[in-house]
Structure formats: structure tokens, C-alpha cells
Amino acid sequence: MTSAIGAGVLATATAMRWEFGGNLHEQLVEAIYADATRIAQRAVTRPDQKPRFDLDRTIDRVVTSRLWGFPIMLLALSVVLWLTVIGSNIPSDLLFTVLIDTIYPFLKQIAVNVGVAWWIEGILIDGVYLATAWVVSVMLPPMAIFFPLFTLLEDFGYLPRVAFNLDRAFKVAGAHGKQSLSMAMGFGCNAAGVISTAIIDSPREKLIAIITNNFALCNGRWPTQIVLATIFVGALVPSYLAGAAVALVVMGTAVLGVLLTLLVSWALSRSVLKGEVSTFSLELPPYRPPRILQTLYTSVIDRTLKVLWRALIFAAPAGAVIWLISNLTIGGTPIAVHTIDFLNPFGLLLGLNGVILVAYIVAIPANEIVIPTILMLTVLVTGITGVGEGAGVMFELNSEAATGAILRAGGWTLLTAISTMIFVLIHNPCSTTIFTTYKVTGSKRWTTVTALLPLFMGFAVTFGVAQIWRLVEGW
Amino acid sequence: MTIRDLPSSGCVDCPVHLAGNLLKLGVDMKDWDFVVALAGNPNTGKSTVFNALTGLRQHTGNWPGKTVARAEGGYEFGDKRYKLIDLPGTYSLLSTTQDEEIARDFLLFGRPDVTVVVVDANRLERNLNLALQVMEVTDRVVICLNLMDEARRHGLQVDDRRLARDLGVPVVPTSARYGEGLDELVGAIEEVATGQAVCKPHRIEYLSGALKAAVRQLAAEVEARFPGLPNARWVALRLLDGDARMRNVVQSGELGELARQVDIVGDPA
């Protein structure tokens, strides 16, 4: 009779509760506070004189002010992005020279000397090696600069201020203010962002935060945006302005992501996820001098290498797939060309093209390798000679100008670049995030919504932008 | 003296200071001798302490609430293996958010051998509020007086010895971000775990006479019903407060399991 074990105790407790009435909880809390205060006062000696001004409070007054809060946020983000763009050029060129100009021909030479079958050489060296080398040289430098800078801001204590500034906007959108924190985590990694929604208690608001986390530009997508903007936007302005222009455009994309987060939260909270907004109090932690070396270490280990490793794991098989679809032919034409031709009309409708869509299909497991895949496929269909060694070979390019030239030869315009950037921002979350969403929500239905809603929004927005662009261009 | 400075030369021979004694085990926790829980207010550096002791890299960040579920890791010190549990930060154990439930259930039913309460030396009053509640749940507590570097920066002097006397449990000043005081912390945990140091934790005073009597009577009844229960007074307080979760475990007799577990530990034969 387990149910009867504590019955007597409970009866006594209930009777006593009637005696004390409703203020028992307050009495208890007050007793604890009184003790805590007394003990703390005995132990702590405060400085005789209050410092004339409190640095933390002064900083907070500025960075969370109505007037300066948002400009400072945008400025901080632009500076971080600008440093990333400016700083990645040199190491990027260096990596190209080593990995692709030097090691790649060397490997080819070895293959020839050893007498490896052409298709093995193709899959391994032209496919797997070049794809991974590409990922390293394109992705590593921006990551190695961006992540430590971002982590320094986090360590310093700036993220809660960002959350504080955005809190009001989220309330207006019918979402929980803490969603600004899970979104801030999403700027690092969407899967981490989805996990961090556990800080939101209300299931309704938690779902909104999970579904919209995708719109926070993540680790895997920052470098793609930076590279795309560098190639297309950077080329439009004089070189001394390029860094600033690229930073502005990438920041604009990130801000668009925040606006979409708010917009979709608003739409969800007024339709399928109706309900009251809960309030919460956010404690602004003290500013702490960032530990530079430790931050460098952890951001390199936790963020840079983790993301790079993930990209490499997915890039290696993708490289093989790209080589195969470029070299296996049906009726004398490679499979890749068939697929690209098939998807091209649809792609053009969205301001994209067939190559980009195929690249997306090949890169479904990891968005990080979209750009290398696009470049490889572009060379294939445009049949540019003298750049690559043959069909499906990722070519050697040691400057962004050359990359731009290839893409323009493949029919890319500024619209294509902008559409791609928008699509990269909006389209579905990566496989890890989708899996995490399933684990967190335990619901197939909401996981499907999380995966498909952004995809259709991506199609819709790029379609709209392309139509308007062409309309304006046509005048 | 209020803040412990660098160890004097005499300390160097002390086993506590032999850094080689500490073996970070990461998540490699097959069997362990002691379970240590890390509790504390949000953003006081629990995860930093956790990482420093286990060698793991739980994401730390300067904002409250980033540890959302409990993280586990381990370390070895003086031939003993310790399993360390990083609990989500909470301000109190009295309300019903998800974070608090995780922390509270673990302290009550996970039955840690030692609970380290990480408190922010700069916000001692508010942090002690939680520490006092934890000390109602379990006797074996070590206070990790963290963020001493910030306290120094703000000119605060915190008398850790007086605090230890008032609270009746060991108090170790640390700056976990810079690795200061962690050797002493590991030593204090060992002392409490092995019973070398006996805690006589402070009990909440200032209860009104009637309430005090009620708590005493109900605690006696709880103890009679569940002999060997280590924290009957806390159970009584929670029942008086109308805690639904506590009512359930009393009703179902789950609380008895807790008492039995303690019995087994108390009497290994």
C-alpha cells in the first residue's frame, strides 16, 4: 500500500497550512533573506568611499540606451566583419598556393608515376582532395578570425546587452524576451541555439524560438556570406572601400535574418502558436576583461576546428560525388549537366541557376561546402578550359577576382549573388539542427515545420526579389 | 586577513598543492568513489570551475542561463575518483522553473556526497540565499567563494574565515577563470567527502515561534515515517510551503527510497 505511506504526514502538513494561511511562503523567504543578509554583512567589508563612477554602469547606460543601443550593436558587428574580410585575404592566398598550386600537382604527379587507374585518380585527387583543400582554403581564414573576435565579445559580456536591446522587439512580436539569447547562440551554431531554448519555459514560446532560430546566421554560413560578398560586392567598389562594403553587406544579411526572426515569430504567435507573452527578468552580468589567450584557444578548438572538421567530413564524399556526376555520362552528356539543365529554369525564376540548386542538393548534409561545389560545377558546365584539368576538377584559383571571373562566365550576375546570399540566409537548417530540433521537441510535426518553413520562405523571398529586380532592370 | 594571497613556501609541500595530484578525467567516468554536485546562482562561474577540474570544455559564456541541462565529468585526486555534476544555475530552490527542478531533484534524490555551492563574492547576500537553502537539503557542503578577482577589483574585502565560521562549512576563495584557489577547493572537497572535515551547517533562524514549532513537529513526523532521512527539516518546510512535487514523493513513498539509500551508505556492512 505505497499510496498510504505518507498520508499521515500529509494530513498534518495540510492542517498546519490552514493554520498559517497564505503568508507562510513569504515568512519562509523572509527568514532566509534575513539570515543571508546578516551573514553577508558580517563577512564583507566595502570600500570606505564609493568609487566616483561605476564603469560597468556607465558602459551599460550607453550600450543599452534607446538612442545608441542599436547603432553600437551594428557598429560592433561591422567592425568584426570588416576585420574578418580584411584579415582573411592573405592567409587565404597562402593556403591556395600551398594546398592547390603546390600539393595538388604534386599528388597528380605521384599518381602518374605510380600508374593509378584514371578513375581512382579522378575520385581521390580531383574529387576528394580538391574538395577538402578548397574547403580549408576558403573557409578556414574567415573562421579563424571571425570566431575568436565573436567569442571575445561574448566573453566580455556583450551578448546579454544585445539580448536586452532586442527584448522589447521580441515582446512586440509575441515571443519571449529570452529568445534574443537563444538567437544570439544561433549566431554561433543553430543546433546550439535550439538546445539553448531550454531556458524558455513556455512551450509555445519555446517552439517559436526553435522554428525561427534558423534565421540567425550560423558558423557554417558566415564564411559563405563573406566569400560571396567579397567576390561580387567587393568587386563593384574601389579596392580601398571593398572591405567596408563587404562588411556592410554581410551585416545587412545578418540584420535581415533578425528581422525575419521577428517577422516569423510575430506571424506564428498570431496564428498557430497563439498565447500570452510571459515576462522575465534578465540579469546583466558584470563586464569581465576577456581572457585573450584562453579565448583564442577555446574558439579555435571549439568553434573553428569543429566547424572545419564537420565541413571536411562532408566535403570529402561530396568531392567524390561531384567528380562522379561530372564524369558519368548518359547519352554522351554528364549526369551533372542533365540535372543542371533540368533545374535551370526553376533556378532562374528564383534569381539563382541550375548549378546553385544542384550544389545545394549535393551539399545537403553541410551548407558549408556550397560555394566550393558551385565553383566546381560552374567550371564543368561553362566548359572553361585552361583553368581546371578537366571535367569535375576543382580548379586552382588564387584570387577572388579569378573566382569572380569564373562565376561571371557561368552566367552569374549581381542578382545571382544577392539571391544566393538571401537563399543561404533563409533556406532550411542543416541536418544537425533538424536532428537537434527533433530531440528537443520530440515532435515529427514541428520538426517538419522547422525544416520546411524556411525552405519555402527561401523560395518565396528569392522569387520576389528576382521578379522585382528584373522589373526594375527592365525599365 | 581577508583574502588568501599566494601560497607561502610552507604550502608547497602540502599535498593540496601538488598539482600533479589532480588528474583530469574528462567524461571518462566508469566508476567513482564520490559524487560532487556544483550548484550556484546563474553566471557565478560553475561551468568554469567544472571545466577547470575535469579538463572538459563545457561552453562557458558571460551570460546567465547557458548551462541548461546537467553536465557530468570527472577528476581523480589523492587515489579517489570524483564524479562532478554541473547543475543549471538557480537563484533559489523554492519555486518551480525547469532549471530549479533539475537542481533541486538532483540535490535531494541524486544524493551527492559533496555539494559545492559556487557563490559570487561580489553579490554575497543574494548568493547566500541559495547557499542557505542548499545547506537545508544537505549537510555536506563546500562554499566556493568565486570571482574573488572581481571583488578585489571593486575594493571589496570578503572575510572567508568568518563566513566559514558563520556557515559551519568550508569556504574556499577562488578565481576560477584564472585557476586561483582550485587546489584548495579540491582539497576541501576531499576533506568533506572523506569525513575529515565535519560540517555543521547553519540552519535558517528567525522563523517565528509558531512556525518554528510547526516545522519541528512536522519534521519529527516525517522522520518517524521515513527513518534515516537526512533532511527531514527541509521536507517539512517544503510540505508546509505546499510544494506539490514534495507532496507527491511523500505520498508515493519515493522519499523512503532516499532514506534507505542513505542507510546503506551509512552502514556498509
Contacts between the chains, C-beta under 8 A, distances in Angstrom:
chain1	res1	chain2	res2	distance
A	2	B	252	5.9
A	2	B	253	4.6
A	3	B	251	6.4
A	3	B	252	6.9
A	3	B	253	8.0
A	5	B	225	7.0
A	5	B	250	7.7
A	5	B	251	7.4
A	5	B	252	7.5
A	5	B	253	3.7
A	5	B	256	6.5
A	6	B	225	6.4
A	6	B	250	3.6
A	6	B	251	5.0
A	6	B	252	7.6
A	6	B	253	6.4
A	6	B	255	7.0
A	7	B	251	7.1
A	8	B	221	7.0
A	8	B	225	6.8
A	9	B	218	7.3
A	9	B	221	5.2
A	9	B	222	5.6
A	9	B	225	5.3
A	9	B	239	7.1
A	9	B	250	5.7
A	10	B	239	7.2
A	10	B	247	6.1
A	10	B	250	5.9
A	10	B	251	6.2
A	12	B	217	7.5
A	12	B	218	5.9
A	12	B	221	5.6
A	13	B	218	5.9
A	13	B	236	7.6
A	13	B	239	3.9
A	13	B	240	6.1
A	13	B	247	7.8
A	16	B	214	5.0
A	16	B	217	8.0
A	16	B	218	6.5
A	16	B	240	5.9
A	17	B	240	6.2
A	17	B	242	6.1
A	19	B	210	7.9
A	19	B	214	7.5
A	20	B	210	7.5
A	20	B	211	6.9
A	20	B	214	7.2
A	20	B	240	7.1
A	24	B	211	7.3
A	24	B	240	6.0
A	24	B	241	6.3
A	25	B	94	7.6
A	25	B	241	5.5
A	25	B	242	7.8
A	27	B	207	7.3
A	27	B	208	6.4
A	27	B	211	6.1
A	28	B	94	7.4
A	28	B	207	7.7
A	28	B	211	7.8
A	28	B	237	6.6
A	28	B	240	7.9
A	28	B	241	6.1
A	29	B	94	6.8
A	30	B	206	7.8
A	31	B	204	5.4
A	31	B	205	7.2
A	31	B	206	4.6
A	31	B	207	5.1
A	32	B	129	5.8
A	32	B	132	5.5
A	32	B	133	6.5
A	32	B	204	5.6
A	33	B	129	6.2
A	34	B	205	7.9
A	34	B	206	4.7
A	35	B	128	7.7
A	35	B	132	5.7
A	35	B	202	7.2
A	35	B	204	5.5
A	35	B	205	5.8
A	35	B	206	6.2
A	36	B	125	5.5
A	36	B	126	7.4
A	36	B	128	3.9
A	36	B	129	4.5
A	36	B	131	7.8
A	36	B	132	5.8
A	37	B	125	5.4
A	39	B	128	5.7
A	39	B	163	7.0
A	39	B	166	4.8
A	39	B	167	6.7
A	39	B	202	7.3
A	40	B	124	4.2
A	40	B	125	3.9
A	40	B	128	5.5
A	41	B	125	7.7
A	42	B	159	7.7
A	42	B	162	6.0
A	42	B	163	7.9
A	42	B	166	6.2
A	43	B	124	6.5
A	43	B	158	5.7
A	43	B	159	4.8
A	43	B	160	7.6
A	43	B	162	5.2
A	43	B	163	4.3
A	43	B	166	7.0
A	44	B	124	5.6
A	44	B	156	6.1
A	44	B	157	7.0
A	44	B	158	5.4
A	44	B	159	7.5
A	45	B	2	7.1
A	45	B	156	7.2
A	45	B	157	4.1
A	45	B	158	7.9
A	45	B	159	7.2
A	46	B	155	7.5
A	46	B	156	6.2
A	47	B	154	7.6
A	47	B	155	3.5
A	47	B	156	7.2
A	51	B	154	7.9
A	51	B	155	7.3
A	154	B	61	5.1
A	154	B	62	6.5
A	154	B	63	7.7
A	155	B	61	7.1
A	155	B	62	5.7
A	156	B	62	6.8
A	157	B	62	4.2
A	157	B	63	7.2
A	159	B	61	6.9
A	159	B	62	7.4
A	159	B	63	5.3
A	160	B	62	7.6
A	160	B	63	4.5
A	160	B	64	7.4
A	163	B	63	7.6
A	178	B	65	7.7
A	181	B	63	6.7
A	181	B	65	7.0
A	185	B	66	7.8
A	192	B	59	7.4
A	195	B	68	6.7
A	196	B	66	6.7
A	196	B	68	6.3
A	198	B	68	3.8
A	198	B	69	6.9
A	198	B	98	7.1
A	199	B	65	4.6
A	199	B	68	6.0
A	199	B	99	7.6
A	201	B	97	5.9
A	201	B	98	6.0
A	282	B	64	7.7
A	283	B	42	6.9
A	283	B	43	7.0
A	283	B	64	5.3
A	285	B	43	4.7
A	285	B	62	5.4
A	285	B	63	6.0
A	285	B	64	6.3
A	286	B	122	7.3
A	286	B	150	6.4
A	288	B	62	5.7
A	288	B	150	7.2
A	288	B	177	7.5
A	291	B	177	6.4
A	291	B	178	8.0
A	298	B	57	6.3
A	301	B	57	6.9
A	302	B	57	6.1
A	302	B	59	7.1
